[in-house]
Amino acid sequence: MEKLVTAVGAMSGTSLDGVDVAEITTDGQKIASFGASAYHPYSAADHNILSLVLGKWPEAQGLETARGLIHQRHLEAYQMLDVAELYGFHGQTLAHDPKGRGTHQLGDGHVLAQRLGKPVAWDFRSKDVALGGQGAPLAPFFHFACAQWAGLNTPVAFLNLGGVGNLTWLNPSCAAPEEKAALLAFDTGPANAPLNDLMHHRLGQPVDQEGRLATTGQVDPKLLSRWKMHPYFFQNVPKSLDRDAFSAELAELADMSLPDALATAVAFAAFGVAEAVERCPIAPAALYLCGGGRHNLALCDAICAQVACPVQPVEAIGLNGDMLEAQAFAYLAVRVLRGLPISAPMTTGVSQPISGGRIAGLDF
């Protein structure tokens, strides 16, 4: 076993709710232990600043304020935990077009490395995209390590319900995540993003707590039927989505009552998950939910109704579903440091397993 490294990862997702930070100790392959975690929410003003730059590419004007905000909030979040040996910084995804303009995560690891005085692994997605991959999702290698840590021995699936949904099917009996039969991962469709956007625009609130409003609404079956024919659902896997890839469809919710709009968006998210589970190479023994969407009971109930296997939160196997993505970037940071693969053909569609990412501040 390589020397163990204690790393802290951070995640600021497309739902724009705040920064999660979490500590793990690992050699880059096996998880030795999980450490402390914390959450640093964005203020309403922060949310507005970041919302204004969604969809922008690096050459766009007006990114300076948002970039400074991302650096400051991440620094504050990291400082909520004890000092680590290494930090993982994903940045804030603003735009994602892997077969076109690439992928854009706002933030510079060198700035944070200087301010932390510690090395920072960052820019996790660019190399994968440059080599023909989707650049997403990147948590699957960590999900594989989590399943082995939990002692699972049959194929299962992890479903992250963030702004976009992403599914990882995995076979923990394989020796390594880059093996061809070990993983299949891809985005399922919209998840929290349209729900949170509806709540923010209509009521000025960040989320539909526990999906309470959605449960009072009626699904529009005509809209849902039409959306199910979106070309994305007919693409081969692996595949990934931009946060706003379904914006034209979701704009059709504008004239509906808020409960009906939420109910229809929930039904659409659940359809995407069910369609994704059908693509798994072997039917998973269980579907484990992580991410903020697992707190939305309307969404969870809709998924349970459409998926054949048992559906449980990842807490059922001893994991922290709120912190899994932050933990993933701590784990991936160590893999980047060690030169180990962080993506593979069956996770992003890249031509071969690759070690992406860059390390800033190794000279400290």
N, C-alpha and C positions, 0 to 999 in steps of 0.2 A: 504493500500500500504506500502511495505517495504521502508526503507530509500533509497533515490536515491543515486547512486554512479556514479561519473564521471570517466570513464575508457578510456584508449588509447589502441587500438589493432594494431597489425602489421601483415603484410603478405608479405612473399617472395615466390612467386610461382615457379612452375616448368619451366616457361618460362625464368627464371633467368635474368629478366630485372632490378630488384631493389626491394626496400622495400617501401611498402605503409604503412602509419600510419594514424589513424583516431580516433577521440574522439567522444564518445557518452555518454549521461546521461540516466541511466535506473535503474529500481529496479530489473532487471533480468527477467522481464516479459514484461511490456509495455515499449516502447521507449518514453522517455520524450522529448529529443531533440538530434539533431546532432550537433557536434562541428566542430572544425577546422580539417584539414587534410593536409598531405604533402607527397611528393614522393622523395625518395633518390635513384637515379639510381646507378646501379653497373657500374664501369669502365670496359673497355675491359679486363684489368688484373684480376679484380674481377670475371668476367664472366668465364674467362679461368680457374681460380682456382676452381670454383664451378663445372664447367663442368667435370673436371677431377675426381671428387668424386661421381658423379651421379651413382647410382646403388650399392654403397658400404653400407655395414652393420656395426654396431657399433664396431665389433672386427677387422675390416680392418685396415691396416697400412696406414699412411699418411693422417689422417683426421684432425690433429692438426691445420694446417695452415687454412684450410677451416672453422673449428670451431671458431677459433679466429676471422676470417673475419666476420662470421655471427654475432658474439657478437658485434664487433666494429661497423659494419654498422647499426645494429638494435639500438644500443645505440645512434649513431649519428642521426638516424631517429627519435627516441623518443624525442630527445632533440630539434628537430625542432618545437615541440609543447610545450605548457605550461605544467607544472608539473601536473600529474593526481594522483588520489587516488589509482589507480590500473592499472596494465599493463597486456595485453594479448600478449603472445609470442608463436607463432606457431612453430618457427624454420624453417629449410629448409628441405623439404622432399627429401631424397636421394633414398630411395627404399620403395616399398609398395607391400607386398605379404601376404595379410591378412589370407589366408588359408594355408600358408606355414610358412615363417620365421617371419611374422608379419609386422611391419611398422617402419620406421626409419626416424625421424626428427632430423637433426643435430642442436645442441645447448642446453644449460643448463640454465633453468630459475633461478637457484640459483646465477649464475654468474651475470646475469642482475639485479636481485634484489639487490645484494650487491652494484653494481655500480650505480644503480638508487636511492637506499635508500628507495624503495617502494616495496610493495608486487607485485609479478608477477605470474599470472596464466599461466601454461604451460603443456606440455605433455598431450595434449587433446585427443590423439587417442589410446594410449596403452591399457587402461582399456577396451574400447569398443572391440578391437581386442581380448584381453584375454578372453572376455566373448562371443566370437563367432561372433562378428560383423565385418564389413568390415573396420571400422575405418574412413570411408569417404562415402559421403561428410558430412561435419560438419556445413555448412552454413544454412541448411534448417530451423532450429529452429529460426534463425535470419530472414530468408526470411518470415516466418510466421508472426513474429512481425512487419516486414516492411509492409506487406500487410494490417495488422490491422491498423498500423499507417497511411497508405495512405487511409484508409476508404473503402477498397475493400470488397465486400460482395458476390462475386461469385468465383468459382474455377478458378485459373490462374496458370501459370507456370513461374518460373524464370530460365533462362539459363545463367550460367556462362561460358564464353568462355575464359578459361585460357589455360595453357599448354594442359590440358585435358578438355573436355567439361563436365559439370554436370548440370543435370536438377532437379529442385524442383517443383513438382506439389503440390498445397496446397489448402485447403478449409478454407478461413478466417472466415467462420461462426462458426467453431468449437471453443470451449472455450479455449483449450490448445493444444500446438503442439504435445504433446505425445499421444493425442487421436488417436485411430487407423485410423479414417477417415480423420485426419487433413493433413497428409503429405504422399508423396511418393517421394523418391529421389534416384538418381543413376547417375553414369558416362555414358556419351553418346558415347565416343570414343575420338580419337585424335582431338585436336582443334588447338591452336597456336603453340604447341611444334614443330611439323614437319615443319610448315611454317617458324618459326624463325630459326630452325636448317638449313634449306635449304639456307636461306639468309645469315646466319653466315658463313657456310662452303663455299658457292660459291662466295659471294661478300664481306664478312667481315662486313656486315651490320646487325643490330639487328632485323629489321622487314621489311616486304613488306608494305611500307607506303600506307594506305588506300586500300591495295590489288591491286595496280595499275598493277604490273607485272602479277599477277594471271589473271587479266581480259584479258590479251593479249595472254594467253595460250590456248591450246586445251586439253580437258580431254581425258585420255586414257580409253576407255570404257571397254576393256578387263580386264585391271588391276582392275578397279572399280568393275566390276561384280564379279571377283574372291574374292576381299576383302570383299564384302558384305556377303560372306559365312563364314566369320571368326566365330569360335565358340562363341565368346563373345556375338554376337548379338542374340544367341539362349539361353543364360543363363537367368534364372529367375531373377527378381529384388527383392530387392535392390542388387546392385553389384557395384564394383569399379575397377579402373584400375591403374596400374603403368604407369608412363610417357612413358616408353619404351615398353609397352606391344605389340605394333604393329610394333616394329622395323624391324622385318624380312620383313613384307609387304612394309613398307616405304623405305627400302633399295632398292627396285626395281625402285625407282625414280632416282637412281644415274646416269643412262645413258641417261636420258631425258634432253631436254633443260630446263632451269630454269623456264620459264613461263609455260611450259606444266606440269612440276613437281608440281609447285604451284597450278595450276588449278586443277590437279587431287587430290591433298591433300585437297583442299578446297571442292571439290565435295564429297570426302569421309567424311569429317567432317560434311557436311550438311546432308548426308545420315544418319549418326549416330543420329543427332538431330531429323530428321523426324521419324526415327524408334522409338526413345524414346518417342516422343509426342504421337505416336500411342498406347503406353502402359499406358497412363494416365487413371485413373479410370473413370473420366468424362472429356470430351473434354474441354480444357482450353478456357476461354473467350479471353485470350490474352497470348502471350509469350513475356516476358520482358527480354531484353538482358543486361547483365552486363559483366565486365571483358574487357581486352584489345582487344579481338577479335571483339567486336562490332564496333571498328574503321575500321575494314577490310571490305570495301564495297562489295568486291567480295564474301566474306563469308556470309555477311548479305543477299545479293541478292540471293545466292544459298539456304539459309535457307528459305527465304520468298517464293521462288518458290516451295518448297517441303512441306511446313507446311500449313494446312488449316486455322488456326486461325490468327488474326492480330499479326504482329511482330513489337515490338517497343522497343527502348532503355528504361531502367528504369527511365531515366530522365523524361519520359512522366508522371510518377506519383510522381515526386519530389525527386527522389533518385539520388545518385552519383554513377554511374556505375563503375567508376575507383576505388572507395574506399569501395565497398560493402564488400569485404572479410576482409579487415582490420577492418571495423566497426563490422563485424561478430565476430571477435575474441575479440574485446572490450566487446561486448554483452555477449559472452560465458564466458569471464573471470568473469563477475558479477554472472552469473548462477553457475559457479564453486564455487565461494565464498559463495553463498547462498545454495549450495547443491542441486540445481535444475537439472533436466535432461538436457543433451545436445545432446543425441541421443536416438533413439527408434527403434523398429523392422522395421518400414516402411521407415526409413532413412538409416540405416546401416545394417539391418538384425540381430542386437543384440537381445538377447532373451527377454529382457524387457527394458523399459526406464531406462537409467542410467545417473548418474552424474559422468562424467569422469574428467580428469585433476587433476593437483596438484597446490598448492599455495606455492610459495617460499617467504620468507621474512615477514611472518606474525608477527614476533617478533620485527619488527622495531617500 
